[in-house]
Amino acid sequence: MGRFERTRTGRAVDEGTPVLAIGLVLAAVAALIHVYIFVLESLQWTGDAA
């Protein structure tokens, strides 16, 4: 999974977790942008403003 590093107390800490969380958030934002563009192009295109 991720790299584990030992702290001074001997506990293992996963260093990859923050990177994974940031990646998931950015992927979710990209997905929402794509859904928004799909709605604009497919469902809202026939309006008077278009």
ABEGO torsion letter per residue (X at the ends): XBBBBBBAAGBBBBAAAAAAAAAAAAAAAAAAAAAAAAAAAAAAAABAAX
